[in-house]
Structures are given as C-alpha cells and as structure tokens.
Amino acid sequence: RQALDGGPPVQVTRFTRGRVTGYEWSPDGRKLAVRIEDGESANLWVTDADGGRPAQATRFETDRLFTYNWMPDGSGIMMLAGTNASDVVLIRDYK
C-alpha cells in the first residue's frame, strides 16, 4: 500500500506460502481479498485492511480460483472456481 501523495510503500500482507496472484479491496476499504496460488491450487484469503487477522476463505486442493468479486454491499465475495480442461485434436491428411 502506498499513499497517493508519495512516501514509501507499506507491506500489507505477510503470507509465507504460495504467491499472491491477485487482490481486491472490499467496497468500504476495510478488508482485502487475496488470491494465493500454492502448487496446483489457488485459494482466497481475507484480511483486515492492515493485513491483520488473515482468514482462509476457501480450501481448494485441486481446483483453481478463476475470478472473484466483492458483493456491492461488502457482505460477501462471489467467486468462480473449477478445473482447467484442454482437449487436443490431431487431424491428419486433411484435404
């Protein structure tokens, strides 16, 4: 976090596993939703605005968290999660 008028950045979170791949402030700015990838899964954590009281909101072991958004009133988070699937098709002698 960094003030708009400058100054040094301030670390907000201190997660020790995985990597932060996304975040979104709640509409009132009091909470921070953080997407963390760790191995094959991605999960959502919610912290206070200062990074305190982190709580794991999802516990996906193999699913991926694709997208998430705070509800307009800040009462919850909507999310889309699942697995990535890919099909491969080999076409030979196409004319």
DSSP file (Angstrom, degrees, kcal/mol; ACC not computed):
  #  RESIDUE AA STRUCTURE BP1 BP2  ACC     N-H-->O    O-->H-N    N-H-->O    O-->H-N    TCO  KAPPA ALPHA  PHI   PSI    X-CA   Y-CA   Z-CA
    1    1 A R              0   0    0      0, 0.0     9,-3.5     0, 0.0     2,-0.4   0.000 360.0 360.0 360.0 141.1    0.0    0.0    0.0
    2    2 A Q        -     0   0    0      7,-0.2     5,-0.1     9,-0.0     2,-0.0  -0.997 360.0-111.0-144.6 137.2    1.3    3.5   -0.8
    3    3 A A    >   -     0   0    0      3,-0.4     3,-1.7    -2,-0.4     0, 0.0  -0.331  25.1-126.2 -64.4 145.2   -0.1    6.9   -0.2
    4    4 A L  T 3  S+     0   0    0      1,-0.3    -1,-0.1    -2,-0.0     3,-0.1   0.798 110.0  56.4 -63.7 -29.0   -1.3    8.8   -3.3
    5    5 A D  T 3  S-     0   0    0      1,-0.3    -1,-0.3     0, 0.0     2,-0.2   0.292 119.2-104.6 -88.5  12.5    0.9   11.8   -2.4
    6    6 A G    <   +     0   0    0     -3,-1.7    -3,-0.4     1,-0.1    -1,-0.3  -0.641  61.5 134.8 105.4-160.5    4.0    9.6   -2.3
    7    7 A G        -     0   0    0     -2,-0.2    -1,-0.1    -5,-0.1     0, 0.0  -0.205  66.1 -45.0  94.4 169.3    6.1    8.2    0.5
    8    8 A P        -     0   0    0      0, 0.0    -5,-0.3     0, 0.0     2,-0.1  -0.374  63.8-103.7 -72.7 149.7    7.5    4.7    1.0
    9    9 A P        -     0   0    0      0, 0.0     2,-0.5     0, 0.0    -7,-0.2  -0.391  31.0-141.6 -68.3 151.7    5.3    1.6    0.3
   10   10 A V        -     0   0    0     -9,-3.5     2,-0.2    -2,-0.1     0, 0.0  -0.972  14.4-123.8-118.7 125.6    3.9   -0.2    3.3
   11   11 A Q        -     0   0    0     -2,-0.5     3,-0.1     1,-0.2    -9,-0.0  -0.489  27.7-179.5 -67.8 132.2    3.7   -4.0    3.3
   12   12 A V        +     0   0    0     -2,-0.2     2,-0.2     1,-0.1    -1,-0.2   0.832  60.2  37.9-101.9 -44.3    0.1   -5.1    4.0
   13   13 A T        -     0   0    0      2,-0.0    -1,-0.1    34,-0.0    39,-0.1  -0.709  51.6-165.2-111.8 161.9    0.3   -9.0    4.0
   14   14 A R        +     0   0    0     -2,-0.2     2,-0.2    37,-0.2    -1,-0.0  -0.352  22.8 164.8-140.5  55.5    2.8  -11.5    5.2
   15   15 A F        -     0   0    0      1,-0.1     5,-0.1     2,-0.0    -2,-0.0  -0.563  19.0-167.4 -76.0 138.6    2.0  -14.8    3.6
   16   16 A T        +     0   0    0     -2,-0.2     2,-0.4     3,-0.1    -1,-0.1   0.547  66.3  56.7-105.2 -10.3    4.8  -17.3    3.9
   17   17 A R  S    S-     0   0    0     21,-0.0    -1,-0.0     2,-0.0    21,-0.0  -0.933 100.7  -4.0-123.1 147.9    3.5  -20.0    1.4
   18   18 A G  S    S-     0   0    0     -2,-0.4     2,-0.4    18,-0.1    20,-0.2  -0.140  84.5 -78.6  73.0-169.4    2.5  -19.7   -2.2
   19   19 A R  E     -A   37   0A   0     18,-2.3    18,-2.5    -3,-0.0     2,-0.4  -0.996  32.8-114.8-136.1 142.2    2.4  -16.5   -4.2
   20   20 A V  E     +A   36   0A   0     -2,-0.4    16,-0.2    16,-0.2     3,-0.1  -0.606  35.4 169.4 -74.5 123.3   -0.1  -13.7   -4.3
   21   21 A T  E     -     0   0A   0     14,-2.7     2,-0.3    -2,-0.4    15,-0.2   0.299  62.6  -1.5-119.7   6.3   -1.6  -13.6   -7.8
   22   22 A G  E     -A   35   0A   0     13,-0.9    13,-2.7     2,-0.0    -1,-0.3  -0.898  55.0-172.4 177.1 158.1   -4.4  -11.1   -7.2
   23   23 A Y  E     -A   34   0A   0     -2,-0.3     2,-0.3    11,-0.2    11,-0.2  -0.984   3.2-166.9-157.8 157.7   -6.2   -9.0   -4.6
   24   24 A E  E     -A   33   0A   0      9,-2.2     9,-2.8    -2,-0.3     2,-0.2  -0.944  19.4-131.9-152.7 128.9   -9.2   -6.8   -4.3
   25   25 A W  E     -A   32   0A   0     -2,-0.3     7,-0.2     7,-0.2    45,-0.2  -0.514  32.4-109.7 -75.3 145.7  -10.2   -4.3   -1.7
   26   26 A S    >   -     0   0    0      5,-2.4     3,-1.9    -2,-0.2    -1,-0.1  -0.338  36.5-101.8 -67.4 158.6  -13.7   -4.5   -0.2
   27   27 A P  T 3  S+     0   0    0      0, 0.0    -1,-0.1     0, 0.0    -2,-0.1   0.825 124.7  44.4 -54.8 -33.3  -16.1   -1.7   -1.2
   28   28 A D  T 3  S-     0   0    0     46,-0.0    -2,-0.0    45,-0.0    45,-0.0   0.472 109.9-122.5 -91.5  -0.6  -15.6    0.1    2.1
   29   29 A G  S <  S+     0   0    0     -3,-1.9     3,-0.0     2,-0.2    -4,-0.0   0.595  83.4 110.3  75.0  11.0  -11.8   -0.5    2.1
   30   30 A R  S    S+     0   0    0     18,-0.1    19,-1.7    19,-0.1     2,-0.3   0.674  74.1  40.5 -92.2 -17.7  -11.9   -2.3    5.4
   31   31 A K  E     - B   0  48A   0     17,-0.2    -5,-2.4    18,-0.1     2,-0.4  -0.893  63.6-150.5-130.1 158.1  -11.0   -5.8    4.1
   32   32 A L  E     -AB  25  47A   0     15,-2.3    15,-2.5    -2,-0.3     2,-0.5  -0.990   7.0-153.2-131.4 122.5   -8.6   -7.2    1.5
   33   33 A A  E     -AB  24  46A   0     -9,-2.8    -9,-2.2    -2,-0.4     2,-0.4  -0.839  17.9-167.0 -93.5 130.9   -9.3  -10.4   -0.5
   34   34 A V  E     -AB  23  45A   0     11,-3.2    11,-2.6    -2,-0.5     2,-0.5  -0.978  13.8-148.6-126.5 125.7   -6.1  -12.1   -1.6
   35   35 A R  E     -AB  22  44A   0    -13,-2.7   -14,-2.7    -2,-0.4   -13,-0.9  -0.825  20.3-171.4 -92.4 124.7   -5.8  -14.9   -4.2
   36   36 A I  E     -AB  20  43A   0      7,-2.9     7,-2.5    -2,-0.5     2,-0.5  -0.975  12.1-153.7-123.4 125.1   -2.8  -17.2   -3.4
   37   37 A E  E     +AB  19  42A   0    -18,-2.5   -18,-2.3    -2,-0.5     2,-0.3  -0.824  18.1 171.6 -94.1 133.2   -1.5  -19.9   -5.7
   38   38 A D  E >   - B   0  41A   0      3,-2.5     3,-1.4    -2,-0.5     2,-0.3  -0.859  61.3 -49.7-143.6 103.8    0.3  -22.8   -3.9
   39   39 A G  T 3  S-     0   0    0     -2,-0.3    23,-0.1     1,-0.2    -1,-0.0  -0.548 122.4 -13.9  69.3-126.4    1.2  -25.8   -6.1
   40   40 A E  T 3  S+     0   0    0     -2,-0.3     2,-0.3    21,-0.2    -1,-0.2   0.463 125.4  69.3 -89.3  -2.7   -1.8  -27.0   -8.1
   41   41 A S  E <   -B   38   0A   0     -3,-1.4    -3,-2.5    23,-0.1     2,-0.4  -0.750  58.6-156.2-117.5 162.4   -4.4  -25.0   -6.2
   42   42 A A  E     -B   37   0A   0     21,-1.3     2,-0.3    -2,-0.3    -5,-0.2  -0.995  19.6-178.2-135.1 131.1   -5.4  -21.4   -5.8
   43   43 A N  E     -B   36   0A   0     -7,-2.5    -7,-2.9    -2,-0.4     2,-0.4  -0.855  23.1-120.5-129.9 162.6   -7.3  -20.2   -2.7
   44   44 A L  E     -B   35   0A   0     -2,-0.3    13,-2.7    -9,-0.2    14,-1.4  -0.879  23.2-174.0-107.9 133.3   -8.8  -17.0   -1.4
   45   45 A W  E     -BC  34  56A   0    -11,-2.6   -11,-3.2    -2,-0.4     2,-0.4  -0.898  10.1-152.1-118.4 151.6   -7.8  -15.4    1.9
   46   46 A V  E     +BC  33  55A   0      9,-2.6     9,-2.2    -2,-0.3     2,-0.3  -0.995  18.2 174.4-126.7 131.2   -9.4  -12.3    3.5
   47   47 A T  E     -B   32   0A   0    -15,-2.5   -15,-2.3    -2,-0.4     6,-0.2  -0.821  37.2 -95.4-125.6 166.4   -7.5   -9.9    5.8
   48   48 A D  E >   -B   31   0A   0      4,-3.0     3,-2.2    -2,-0.3   -17,-0.2  -0.330  53.0 -95.0 -68.6 167.3   -8.2   -6.7    7.6
   49   49 A A  T 3  S+     0   0    0    -19,-1.7   -18,-0.1     1,-0.3    -1,-0.1   0.781 128.0  51.7 -59.5 -28.4   -7.1   -3.6    5.7
   50   50 A D  T 3  S-     0   0    0    -20,-0.2    -1,-0.3     2,-0.1     3,-0.1   0.359 123.6-103.2 -90.2   6.3   -3.8   -3.6    7.6
   51   51 A G  S <  S+     0   0    0     -3,-2.2   -37,-0.2     1,-0.3    -2,-0.1   0.390  78.7 135.9  89.4  -3.3   -3.1   -7.2    6.8
   52   52 A G        +     0   0    0      1,-0.2    -4,-3.0    -5,-0.1    -1,-0.3  -0.323  55.7  21.8 -77.8 161.1   -4.2   -8.4   10.3
   53   53 A R  S    S-     0   0    0     -6,-0.2    -1,-0.2     1,-0.2     2,-0.1   0.894  76.1-162.9  51.2  54.0   -6.4  -11.4   11.1
   54   54 A P        -     0   0    0      0, 0.0     2,-0.4     0, 0.0    -7,-0.2  -0.442   8.0-172.5 -64.8 136.6   -5.9  -13.3    7.8
   55   55 A A  E     -C   46   0A   0     -9,-2.2    -9,-2.6    -2,-0.1     2,-0.5  -0.998  25.2-125.6-133.7 130.2   -8.6  -16.0    7.3
   56   56 A Q  E     -C   45   0A   0     -2,-0.4   -11,-0.3   -11,-0.2     3,-0.1  -0.642  23.7-174.8 -76.0 120.1   -8.6  -18.6    4.6
   57   57 A A        +     0   0    0    -13,-2.7     2,-0.3    -2,-0.5   -12,-0.2   0.754  67.7  30.3 -89.2 -27.5  -12.0  -18.3    2.8
   58   58 A T        -     0   0    0    -14,-1.4    -1,-0.1     2,-0.1   -15,-0.0  -0.919  56.1-161.3-129.4 158.0  -11.6  -21.3    0.5
   59   59 A R        +     0   0    0     -2,-0.3     2,-0.3   -16,-0.1   -16,-0.1  -0.386  25.4 165.2-134.6  56.5   -9.8  -24.7    0.8
   60   60 A F        -     0   0    0    -18,-0.2     5,-0.1     1,-0.2   -19,-0.1  -0.573  15.4-175.6 -74.3 133.1   -9.5  -25.9   -2.7
   61   61 A E  S    S+     0   0    0     -2,-0.3   -21,-0.2   -20,-0.1    -1,-0.2   0.764  84.5   1.4 -98.3 -32.5   -7.0  -28.8   -3.0
   62   62 A T  S    S+     0   0    0    -20,-0.1    -2,-0.1   -23,-0.1    20,-0.0   0.553 109.0  94.4-128.6 -19.3   -7.0  -29.2   -6.8
   63   63 A D        -     0   0    0     20,-0.1   -21,-1.3   -22,-0.1     2,-0.4  -0.315  65.7-131.1 -75.2 161.1   -9.5  -26.6   -8.1
   64   64 A R  E     -D   82   0B   0     18,-3.8    18,-2.1   -23,-0.2     2,-0.9  -0.895  10.5-131.0-111.0 142.1   -8.4  -23.2   -9.4
   65   65 A L  E     +D   81   0B   0     -2,-0.4    16,-0.2    16,-0.2     3,-0.1  -0.839  28.5 178.8 -91.4 108.2   -9.9  -19.9   -8.3
   66   66 A F  E     -     0   0B   0     14,-2.2     2,-0.3    -2,-0.9    -1,-0.2   0.943  58.0 -12.3 -80.7 -49.9  -10.6  -18.2  -11.6
   67   67 A T  E     -D   80   0B   0     13,-1.4    13,-2.6     2,-0.0     2,-0.3  -0.983  56.2-177.2-151.7 158.2  -12.2  -14.9  -10.5
   68   68 A Y  E     -D   79   0B   0     -2,-0.3     2,-0.3    11,-0.2    11,-0.2  -0.986   0.5-176.3-156.6 150.9  -13.8  -13.3   -7.5
   69   69 A N  E     -D   78   0B   0      9,-2.4     9,-3.1    -2,-0.3     2,-0.1  -0.991  30.3-111.8-149.5 143.9  -15.5  -10.0   -6.6
   70   70 A W  E     -D   77   0B   0     -2,-0.3     7,-0.3     7,-0.2   -45,-0.0  -0.491  40.5-108.0 -69.2 145.2  -16.9   -8.4   -3.5
   71   71 A M    >   -     0   0    0      5,-2.9     3,-2.7    -2,-0.1     5,-0.2  -0.476  36.9-106.7 -67.1 149.3  -20.6   -8.1   -3.4
   72   72 A P  T 3  S+     0   0    0      0, 0.0    -1,-0.1     0, 0.0    -2,-0.1   0.811 121.4  47.5 -53.0 -34.0  -21.6   -4.4   -3.8
   73   73 A D  T 3  S-     0   0    0    -46,-0.0    -2,-0.0   -47,-0.0   -47,-0.0   0.449 110.9-121.7 -88.1   1.8  -22.5   -4.1   -0.1
   74   74 A G  S <  S+     0   0    0     -3,-2.7     3,-0.0     2,-0.2   -48,-0.0   0.569  76.9 123.9  74.6   8.8  -19.3   -5.8    1.0
   75   75 A S  S    S-     0   0    0      1,-0.1     2,-0.3    -5,-0.0    -1,-0.1   0.620  78.3 -14.9 -79.8 -11.5  -21.2   -8.6    2.9
   76   76 A G        -     0   0    0     -5,-0.2    -5,-2.9     2,-0.0     2,-0.4  -0.966  66.1-101.9-171.0-178.1  -19.5  -11.4    0.9
   77   77 A I  E     -D   70   0B   0     -2,-0.3     2,-0.4    -7,-0.3    -7,-0.2  -0.985  19.6-149.6-127.2 132.7  -17.5  -12.5   -2.0
   78   78 A M  E     +D   69   0B   0     -9,-3.1    -9,-2.4    -2,-0.4     2,-0.3  -0.811  26.7 177.9 -96.2 141.8  -18.7  -14.1   -5.2
   79   79 A M  E     -D   68   0B   0     -2,-0.4     2,-0.5   -11,-0.2   -11,-0.2  -0.973  28.7-145.8-145.6 159.2  -16.3  -16.4   -7.0
   80   80 A L  E     +D   67   0B   0    -13,-2.6   -14,-2.2    -2,-0.3   -13,-1.4  -0.995  31.3 162.5-124.4 123.3  -15.8  -18.8   -9.9
   81   81 A A  E     +D   65   0B   0     -2,-0.5     2,-0.3   -16,-0.2   -16,-0.2  -0.948  10.5 110.0-139.8 158.2  -13.7  -21.9   -9.4
   82   82 A G  E     -D   64   0B   0    -18,-2.1   -18,-3.8    -2,-0.3     2,-0.3  -0.963  59.1 -55.5 170.8-154.7  -13.1  -25.2  -11.1
   83   83 A T        -     0   0    0     -2,-0.3     2,-0.4   -20,-0.2   -20,-0.1  -0.871  40.6-120.0-117.1 150.7  -10.6  -27.1  -13.1
   84   84 A N        -     0   0    0     -2,-0.3     2,-0.4     2,-0.0    -2,-0.0  -0.746  32.7-174.0 -85.3 132.8   -8.8  -26.3  -16.3
   85   85 A A        -     0   0    0     -2,-0.4     2,-0.4     2,-0.0    -2,-0.0  -0.986   5.7-172.3-129.0 142.0   -9.5  -28.7  -19.1
   86   86 A S        -     0   0    0     -2,-0.4     2,-0.4     2,-0.0    -2,-0.0  -0.997   9.1-154.4-133.8 137.8   -8.0  -28.9  -22.5
   87   87 A D        -     0   0    0     -2,-0.4     2,-0.5     2,-0.0    -2,-0.0  -0.897   7.7-158.1-108.5 141.5   -8.8  -31.0  -25.5
   88   88 A V        -     0   0    0     -2,-0.4     2,-0.4     2,-0.0    -2,-0.0  -0.976   6.6-170.1-120.1 132.4   -6.3  -31.9  -28.1
   89   89 A V        -     0   0    0     -2,-0.5     2,-0.6     2,-0.0    -2,-0.0  -0.985   7.5-158.0-123.9 129.0   -7.3  -32.9  -31.6
   90   90 A L        -     0   0    0     -2,-0.4     2,-0.5     2,-0.0    -2,-0.0  -0.928   9.1-168.9-106.4 121.2   -4.9  -34.3  -34.2
   91   91 A I        -     0   0    0     -2,-0.6     2,-0.3     3,-0.0     3,-0.2  -0.948   6.9-173.6-112.4 125.2   -6.1  -34.0  -37.8
   92   92 A R        +     0   0    0     -2,-0.5    -2,-0.0     1,-0.2     0, 0.0  -0.878  61.2   6.6-118.0 150.8   -4.1  -35.9  -40.4
   93   93 A D  S    S+     0   0    0     -2,-0.3     2,-0.3     1,-0.2    -1,-0.2   0.833  76.8 177.7  52.5  40.9   -4.4  -35.9  -44.2
   94   94 A Y              0   0    0     -3,-0.2    -1,-0.2     1,-0.1    -3,-0.0  -0.581 360.0 360.0 -74.7 132.5   -6.9  -33.1  -44.3
   95   95 A K              0   0    0     -2,-0.3    -1,-0.1     0, 0.0    -2,-0.1   0.342 360.0 360.0-131.3 360.0   -7.9  -32.0  -47.8
